[in-house]
Amino acid sequence: MSIPTSGRTYDFAAIGVGPFNLGLAALAEPVDGLDGVFLEQRASFDWHPGMMLEPAHLQVPFMADLVTLADPTSPYSFLNFLKQTGRLYRFYIRENFYPLRAEYNQYCQWVAGQLPAVRFGTAVLEITHDDGVYRLSVSGPEGPEVLLARRLVLGTGTSPYVPEAAAGIMADAAGGRGGLVLHNAGYLARKAELQQQRSITILGSGQSAAEIYYELLQESDAHGYQLNWVTRSGRFFPLEYTKLTLEMTSPEYVDYFHGLPQHQRDSLNKTQKNLYKGINSDLIDAIYDLLYTRSISGMVDTQLLTHSTLTAARWDPDAGTHTLHFEHGEQGRSYTLVSEAVVLATGYGYRQPEFLAGIQDRIARDSAGRFAVDRNYSTGVEPGDIFVQNAELHTHGFVTPDLGMGAYRNSCILREITGREVYPVERSIAFQQFGAPPDIDAAGITAPADFSTAADIGASADSAAGVPA
């Protein structure tokens, strides 16, 4: 049976519809002459459903929605969502810039429902390239189909990361041969099961770990479990959110970071986790206050352990427990914990999708085999051919997963695809300079910083095969 081929050739095909590609869809929708398609294998938009805890909120303000920082007049803004759903005044009275996580998910679903270019339930199986066109073999609600597109935007997102030392117990649990082990991505679906255990150990030190620990600590008296929270970090550190630090989520810092040598960028990424992986300081205080309140009537049955790296883990079916082996980084001492349940709040990592196998020769890579991503977010061997969303941490720095930079990145991608600046792209927003200052001349006068140089970034858009205005 022949597989039908679309009769049109799209200007671009975006694969994966998380917040970043959904934002691209919203910004692309009103652009005359631009024809894109957005493909998502899930049946509908659902952002981290396993962590949709009732009080949890974003760590960025509402202006970091899908569109506002690129186009404040867009009908797809968060404020318009509130207006259209009759909740704008309640949000105003609440006097809190940070939307609830569930509220943000509803907002994204509201936007997705208005964009005909977004196709859910459509999995990309294979991609090939021939005569300047990508051929995408997909399977959707109507069956198999071949779509044609001149460019690709990869937004398949990240996957739950499982430490190597926990891979065995995770695989045993998934195969029904072990105990209760889960990544925090599946927390809510299995919360009731967790609370039936006599002991629970949470691994990780980020926001997700803190939210789970706080919720389980609040309800520990009612269920009677012992609760451990273990991190390899030296402390349960807060997310750094001061204003001069926030200036690092800027075009200038991305310019600076991208211009560093690869080894320097990799080194920086290891030291900047408190800029994007820390815990909200109010939540840290709430955890301490709850521990303090509980301690008045006696010590809480909980342990908080730092500097502890998981080195091995095994399931004892006779005892019904996991034995977790740790190495204390500063003391160099080993110790073990015994726990019935284990929650891996160990973050997410990028995995290159299998459907790229047929176009490997069209992807530029660095010496470590990762995407070699240009400053304009292109990773194709031909400039402006393949773009990535949230897969450029190693080239663009910690701002990569930041929701607040999504509209900026999408503005850059649209500029490259269309050959024109559809939405004004900010080039200078920071008061500080991230690189060495200009030289001082013979008269002792420092030459002013030339912010216009950033305007040259993405100049390849002029030579790209753009869409006519």
C-alpha positions as CSV (number, residue, x, y, z in Angstrom):
1,M,0.0,0.0,0.0
2,S,1.4,3.4,-1.0
3,I,1.7,6.0,1.7
4,P,0.0,9.3,0.7
5,T,2.3,12.3,0.4
6,S,1.2,15.8,1.3
7,G,0.5,17.9,-1.8
8,R,2.2,21.0,-0.2
9,T,5.8,21.7,0.9
10,Y,5.8,23.5,4.3
11,D,8.3,26.2,5.0
12,F,9.2,24.3,8.1
13,A,8.1,21.4,10.2
14,A,8.4,21.7,14.0
15,I,8.6,18.4,15.8
16,G,7.5,18.2,19.4
17,V,5.0,20.6,21.0
18,G,6.1,21.7,24.4
19,P,6.0,25.3,25.5
20,F,8.8,26.4,23.2
21,N,7.4,25.1,19.9
22,L,3.9,26.0,21.0
23,G,5.2,29.5,21.4
24,L,6.7,29.4,18.0
25,A,3.3,28.2,16.6
26,A,1.6,31.1,18.3
27,L,4.1,33.7,17.0
28,A,4.1,32.2,13.5
29,E,0.3,32.0,13.1
30,P,-0.3,35.6,12.1
31,V,2.8,35.9,9.8
32,D,1.5,36.3,6.2
33,G,3.0,33.8,3.7
34,L,4.6,31.6,6.4
35,D,3.4,28.0,6.2
36,G,4.5,25.7,9.1
37,V,3.3,22.5,10.6
38,F,3.7,21.4,14.3
39,L,3.8,17.7,15.1
40,E,3.3,16.1,18.5
41,Q,2.9,12.4,19.3
42,R,0.9,12.9,22.4
43,A,-2.9,13.2,22.1
44,S,-3.0,16.7,23.7
45,F,-0.9,19.3,25.4
46,D,0.0,18.3,29.0
47,W,3.0,19.9,30.6
48,H,4.7,17.8,33.4
49,P,1.4,16.2,34.6
50,G,3.2,14.2,37.2
51,M,4.3,17.4,39.0
52,M,1.0,19.3,38.9
53,L,1.0,19.8,42.7
54,E,-1.8,22.1,43.8
55,P,0.2,25.0,45.2
56,A,3.1,24.8,42.8
57,H,3.8,27.8,40.7
58,L,6.2,28.9,37.9
59,Q,9.6,30.3,38.9
60,V,9.2,33.1,36.2
61,P,6.6,35.8,36.1
62,F,3.5,35.7,33.8
63,M,5.2,37.9,31.2
64,A,7.4,34.8,30.4
65,D,4.4,33.3,28.6
66,L,4.5,32.0,25.1
67,V,4.4,35.3,23.3
68,T,4.5,38.5,25.4
69,L,8.2,39.2,25.4
70,A,8.1,39.0,21.6
71,D,4.7,40.5,20.9
72,P,2.8,42.1,23.9
73,T,-0.2,42.6,21.6
74,S,-0.6,38.9,20.7
75,P,-4.0,37.4,21.3
76,Y,-2.2,34.4,22.7
77,S,-0.9,36.1,25.8
78,F,-1.4,34.8,29.3
79,L,-3.3,38.0,30.2
80,N,-5.7,37.5,27.3
81,F,-6.2,33.9,28.4
82,L,-7.2,35.2,31.9
83,K,-9.5,37.7,30.3
84,Q,-11.2,35.2,28.0
85,T,-11.7,32.7,30.8
86,G,-13.1,35.3,33.2
87,R,-10.2,35.2,35.7
88,L,-8.3,38.4,35.0
89,Y,-9.6,40.3,38.0
90,R,-9.0,37.4,40.4
91,F,-5.4,37.3,39.1
92,Y,-5.1,41.0,39.6
93,I,-6.4,40.8,43.2
94,R,-4.1,37.9,43.9
95,E,-1.1,40.3,43.5
96,N,1.3,37.5,42.5
97,F,3.4,37.7,39.3
98,Y,3.9,33.9,39.3
99,P,1.2,31.8,37.7
100,L,0.3,28.4,39.2
101,R,1.8,25.5,37.3
102,A,-1.7,24.0,36.7
103,E,-2.8,27.5,35.5
104,Y,0.1,27.7,33.0
105,N,-0.8,24.3,31.7
106,Q,-4.4,25.3,31.1
107,Y,-3.1,28.5,29.3
108,C,-1.0,26.4,27.0
109,Q,-3.9,24.1,26.3
110,W,-6.0,27.1,25.5
111,V,-3.5,28.4,23.0
112,A,-2.9,25.0,21.4
113,G,-6.7,24.6,20.8
114,Q,-6.7,27.7,18.6
115,L,-3.8,26.9,16.3
116,P,-4.8,24.7,13.3
117,A,-1.1,24.2,12.4
118,V,-0.6,22.1,15.6
119,R,-1.3,18.4,15.0
120,F,-1.5,16.2,18.1
121,G,-1.5,12.4,18.0
122,T,1.1,12.5,15.2
123,A,4.4,10.7,15.6
124,V,7.4,11.3,13.4
125,L,8.9,7.9,12.5
126,E,11.6,8.8,10.0
127,I,13.1,11.8,8.2
128,T,15.1,11.8,4.9
129,H,16.3,14.6,2.7
130,D,16.2,14.9,-1.0
131,D,16.7,17.8,-3.4
132,G,16.4,20.5,-0.7
133,V,13.3,19.0,0.9
134,Y,12.8,17.0,4.1
135,R,10.5,14.0,3.9
136,L,8.8,13.2,7.2
137,S,7.2,9.8,7.5
138,V,4.5,10.3,10.2
139,S,1.7,8.3,11.7
140,G,-1.3,10.2,12.8
141,P,-5.0,9.9,13.3
142,E,-5.5,9.4,9.6
143,G,-2.9,6.8,9.3
144,P,0.6,6.9,7.8
145,E,1.5,10.0,5.7
146,V,4.6,11.7,4.3
147,L,5.0,15.4,4.9
148,L,7.4,17.7,3.0
149,A,9.2,20.7,4.6
150,R,12.2,22.9,3.7
151,R,13.4,23.3,7.3
152,L,13.1,21.5,10.6
153,V,12.7,22.9,14.2
154,L,13.5,20.2,16.8
155,G,11.6,20.7,20.0
156,T,11.2,17.1,21.3
157,G,12.1,18.2,24.8
158,T,14.0,16.4,27.5
159,S,13.5,13.0,29.1
160,P,13.7,11.9,32.8
161,Y,17.3,11.3,33.9
162,V,18.0,8.2,35.9
163,P,21.5,8.0,37.5
164,E,23.5,5.0,36.5
165,A,23.6,3.7,40.1
166,A,19.8,3.6,40.2
167,A,19.3,2.2,36.7
168,G,19.1,-1.4,38.0
169,I,16.4,-0.8,40.6
170,M,14.5,1.4,38.2
171,A,14.5,-1.3,35.5
172,D,13.5,-4.0,38.1
173,A,10.6,-1.8,39.3
174,A,9.5,-1.1,35.8
175,G,9.6,-4.8,34.9
176,G,7.6,-5.8,38.0
177,R,10.7,-7.5,39.6
178,G,11.5,-5.0,42.2
179,G,10.1,-2.5,44.6
180,L,8.6,1.0,44.3
181,V,11.1,3.2,42.4
182,L,10.0,6.1,40.2
183,H,11.1,9.3,38.6
184,N,9.4,12.4,39.9
185,A,7.8,12.8,36.5
186,G,5.3,10.1,37.7
187,Y,5.0,11.3,41.2
188,L,1.3,12.3,41.4
189,A,0.0,9.2,39.7
190,R,1.8,7.1,42.4
191,K,1.6,9.3,45.4
192,A,-1.0,7.2,47.2
193,E,1.1,4.1,46.6
194,L,4.2,5.9,48.0
195,Q,2.3,6.8,51.1
196,Q,1.5,3.2,51.9
197,Q,5.3,2.5,52.4
198,R,7.0,2.5,55.7
199,S,9.9,4.6,54.4
200,I,10.5,6.9,51.4
201,T,13.8,8.3,50.1
202,I,13.9,11.3,47.7
203,L,17.1,11.9,45.7
204,G,17.8,15.3,44.3
205,S,18.1,18.9,45.4
206,G,16.1,20.9,42.9
207,Q,12.6,22.5,43.0
208,S,10.8,19.2,42.2
209,A,12.6,17.4,45.0
210,A,11.7,20.2,47.4
211,E,8.1,20.2,46.4
212,I,7.7,16.5,46.8
213,Y,9.6,16.5,50.2
214,Y,7.4,19.3,51.5
215,E,4.2,17.7,50.5
216,L,5.1,14.3,51.9
217,L,6.4,15.9,55.1
218,Q,3.1,17.7,55.6
219,E,1.3,14.4,55.3
220,S,3.8,12.1,57.1
221,D,1.9,12.2,60.4
222,A,-1.2,10.9,58.9
223,H,0.6,8.0,57.1
224,G,3.4,7.2,59.5
225,Y,6.3,6.8,57.0
226,Q,9.9,7.7,57.6
227,L,11.2,10.3,55.1
228,N,14.7,10.9,53.7
229,W,15.9,13.7,51.4
230,V,19.4,13.1,50.0
231,T,21.4,15.3,47.6
232,R,24.9,15.1,46.2
233,S,25.1,18.9,46.4
234,G,26.7,20.6,49.4
235,R,23.5,22.2,50.5
236,F,19.8,22.6,49.6
237,F,20.6,25.7,47.7
238,P,18.1,28.4,46.6
239,L,17.5,29.6,43.1
240,E,19.5,32.8,42.7
241,Y,17.0,35.4,41.6
242,T,18.5,38.8,42.2
243,K,18.1,41.4,39.5
244,L,21.7,41.7,38.3
245,T,21.8,37.9,38.1
246,L,18.6,37.9,36.0
247,E,20.4,40.1,33.5
248,M,22.3,36.9,32.6
249,T,19.1,35.7,31.0
250,S,19.7,38.2,28.2
251,P,20.9,38.3,24.6
252,E,24.2,39.8,25.7
253,Y,25.0,36.9,28.0
254,V,24.1,34.4,25.4
255,D,26.4,36.2,23.0
256,Y,29.2,36.0,25.6
257,F,28.6,32.4,26.5
258,H,28.4,31.2,22.9
259,G,31.7,33.0,22.1
260,L,33.6,31.0,24.8
261,P,35.7,27.9,23.9
262,Q,33.8,24.6,24.3
263,H,35.7,23.5,27.3
264,Q,35.0,26.8,29.1
265,R,31.3,26.5,28.4
266,D,31.2,23.0,29.7
267,S,33.0,24.1,32.9
268,L,30.6,27.0,33.4
269,N,27.6,24.8,33.0
270,K,28.8,22.7,36.0
271,T,29.0,25.7,38.2
272,Q,25.8,27.6,37.3
273,K,23.2,25.2,38.6
274,N,22.0,27.6,41.3
275,L,21.0,30.0,38.4
276,Y,18.4,27.6,37.1
277,K,18.1,24.4,39.2
278,G,17.8,25.8,42.7
279,I,14.8,25.8,45.0
280,N,12.5,28.7,45.5
281,S,13.6,30.5,48.7
282,D,10.1,30.7,50.1
283,L,9.7,27.0,49.8
284,I,13.0,26.4,51.6
285,D,11.7,28.6,54.4
286,A,8.4,26.8,54.5
287,I,10.2,23.4,54.8
288,Y,12.3,24.7,57.7
289,D,9.3,26.3,59.4
290,L,7.3,23.0,59.2
291,L,10.3,21.0,60.6
292,Y,10.6,23.5,63.4
293,T,6.8,23.4,64.2
294,R,6.9,19.6,64.2
295,S,10.0,19.5,66.4
296,I,8.1,21.1,69.3
297,S,6.3,17.9,69.9
298,G,9.3,15.7,69.3
299,M,11.8,15.2,66.5
300,V,10.4,14.5,63.1
301,D,11.1,11.0,61.6
302,T,13.1,12.5,58.7
303,Q,16.7,12.9,57.5
304,L,18.2,15.6,55.3
305,L,21.6,14.5,53.9
306,T,24.0,16.5,51.7
307,H,27.3,15.8,49.9
308,S,25.9,12.3,49.3
309,T,26.4,10.6,45.9
310,L,24.5,7.4,45.2
311,T,27.1,4.8,44.2
312,A,25.0,1.6,44.2
313,A,21.4,0.4,44.9
314,R,19.8,-3.0,45.2
315,W,16.4,-4.5,46.0
316,D,16.0,-7.1,48.7
317,P,12.8,-9.0,47.8
318,D,12.8,-10.9,51.1
319,A,12.9,-7.7,53.2
320,G,10.9,-5.6,50.8
321,T,13.4,-2.8,50.9
322,H,16.1,-1.1,48.9
323,T,19.6,-0.7,50.2
324,L,21.1,2.5,48.9
325,H,24.9,3.0,49.1
326,F,26.2,6.6,49.3
327,E,29.6,8.2,49.3
328,H,30.0,11.4,51.3
329,G,31.9,13.8,49.1
330,E,33.7,15.9,51.7
331,Q,34.4,13.2,54.3
332,G,35.1,10.4,51.8
333,R,33.0,8.1,53.9
334,S,30.5,5.5,52.7
335,Y,27.2,4.8,54.3
336,T,23.9,3.0,53.5
337,L,20.2,3.8,53.8
338,V,17.4,1.3,53.7
339,S,14.2,2.5,52.2
340,E,11.1,0.8,50.9
341,A,10.3,3.5,48.2
342,V,12.7,5.7,46.2
343,V,11.8,8.8,44.3
344,L,14.4,10.0,41.8
345,A,14.0,13.8,41.5
346,T,17.1,13.8,39.4
347,G,16.1,16.1,36.6
348,Y,15.9,15.7,32.8
349,G,18.4,15.2,30.0
350,Y,18.3,15.7,26.2
351,R,18.1,12.6,24.0
352,Q,18.4,12.9,20.3
353,P,15.3,11.3,18.8
354,E,15.7,8.1,16.7
355,F,14.0,9.7,13.7
356,L,17.1,11.8,13.0
357,A,19.0,8.6,11.9
358,G,18.3,9.3,8.2
359,I,19.7,12.8,8.2
360,Q,22.7,12.5,10.4
361,D,24.9,13.9,7.6
362,R,22.9,17.1,7.7
363,I,23.5,17.8,11.4
364,A,26.6,19.7,12.6
365,R,28.3,18.2,15.7
366,D,31.0,19.3,18.2
367,S,33.9,17.2,19.3
368,A,31.7,15.5,22.0
369,G,29.1,14.4,19.4
370,R,26.5,17.0,20.5
371,F,24.7,19.4,18.3
372,A,27.0,22.2,17.2
373,V,24.5,25.0,17.5
374,D,25.2,28.3,15.9
375,R,24.3,31.5,17.7
376,N,21.1,31.7,15.7
377,Y,20.0,28.3,17.1
378,S,20.7,26.5,13.8
379,T,22.5,23.1,14.0
380,G,22.4,22.1,10.3
381,V,25.4,21.7,8.1
382,E,23.7,24.3,6.0
383,P,22.9,27.6,7.9
384,G,19.3,28.1,8.7
385,D,18.3,24.5,7.8
386,I,17.7,22.8,11.2
387,F,16.9,24.6,14.4
388,V,16.8,23.4,18.0
389,Q,14.7,24.3,21.0
390,N,16.0,23.5,24.5
391,A,18.9,21.3,23.2
392,E,21.6,23.9,23.3
393,L,22.6,24.1,27.0
394,H,26.2,23.3,26.0
395,T,26.4,26.2,23.5
396,H,24.0,28.8,24.8
397,G,24.2,28.3,28.5
398,F,21.8,28.0,31.4
399,V,19.2,30.3,29.8
400,T,18.3,27.4,27.4
401,P,15.4,25.9,29.4
402,D,14.3,29.3,30.7
403,L,10.7,30.0,29.8
404,G,11.4,33.7,29.8
405,M,13.9,33.3,26.9
406,G,11.5,31.2,24.8
407,A,9.9,34.1,23.0
408,Y,13.3,35.6,22.3
409,R,14.7,32.4,20.7
410,N,11.5,32.0,18.7
411,S,11.9,35.6,17.4
412,C,15.4,34.7,16.3
413,I,14.3,31.4,14.6
414,L,11.5,33.3,12.8
415,R,14.0,35.9,11.6
416,E,16.1,33.1,10.1
417,I,13.3,31.3,8.5
418,T,11.6,34.4,6.9
419,G,14.7,36.4,6.2
420,R,13.2,39.4,8.0
421,E,12.7,40.5,11.6
422,V,9.1,39.7,12.1
423,Y,9.3,40.6,15.8
424,P,11.9,43.1,17.0
425,V,14.8,41.1,18.5
426,E,16.3,42.8,21.6
427,R,20.1,43.0,21.3
428,S,21.0,45.0,24.5
429,I,19.0,44.8,27.7
430,A,21.7,44.5,30.4
431,F,23.4,47.3,32.4
432,Q,26.5,45.1,32.9
433,Q,29.1,43.9,30.4
434,F,30.0,40.2,30.6
435,G,33.2,40.3,28.7
436,A,36.4,42.3,29.1
437,P,35.8,46.1,28.6
438,P,37.2,48.0,25.6
439,D,40.8,49.2,25.8
440,I,41.6,52.6,27.2
441,D,43.0,55.0,24.7
442,A,46.1,57.2,25.1
443,A,44.0,60.0,26.7
444,G,42.7,57.6,29.4
445,I,39.2,57.5,28.0
446,T,37.4,54.2,27.8
447,A,35.8,53.6,24.4
448,P,32.0,53.2,24.8
449,A,30.7,49.7,24.5
450,D,29.5,49.0,20.9
451,F,26.2,47.3,21.4
452,S,25.4,47.5,17.7
453,T,27.7,44.5,17.0
454,A,25.0,42.2,18.3
455,A,22.8,43.3,15.5
456,D,25.0,41.3,13.2
457,I,24.0,38.1,14.9
458,G,21.7,36.1,12.7
459,A,22.8,38.0,9.6
460,S,22.7,34.7,7.8
461,A,18.9,35.3,7.6
462,D,19.6,37.7,4.7
463,S,21.1,34.8,2.7
464,A,18.6,32.2,3.8
465,A,15.8,31.1,1.5
466,G,13.3,33.2,3.2
467,V,9.5,33.4,2.9
468,P,8.4,36.4,0.8
469,A,7.0,39.3,2.9
